[in-house]
Amino acid sequence: MFSTGSDEFGERKAFFGSMVFETVEKDNGATGITLGIDNPVPIVLLFLVLTAILTIVQIIYRELKQRRDQLLSEMPGN
């Protein structure tokens, strides 16, 4: 992602075009790298999907724990 050819400068896009990496040659011969966001939609969608998955996992865990506690309280001797 961050590497280019020896004389290759320009723009590279990543993550479905949402992130942009640009390399430019500076006046003193050094290479400058900039990073930016070109299209935030894929990043927002990823955040929403991950939030939904984590919420579902948490709900399932709570339900299973509640069911376990219920079964343990119904055991004879408890």
Buried (B, 14 or more C-beta within 10 A) or exposed (E): EEEBEEEEEEEBEEBEEBBBBBBEEEEEEEEEEEEEEEBEEBBEEEEEEEEEEEEEEEEEEEEEEEEEEEEEEEEEEE
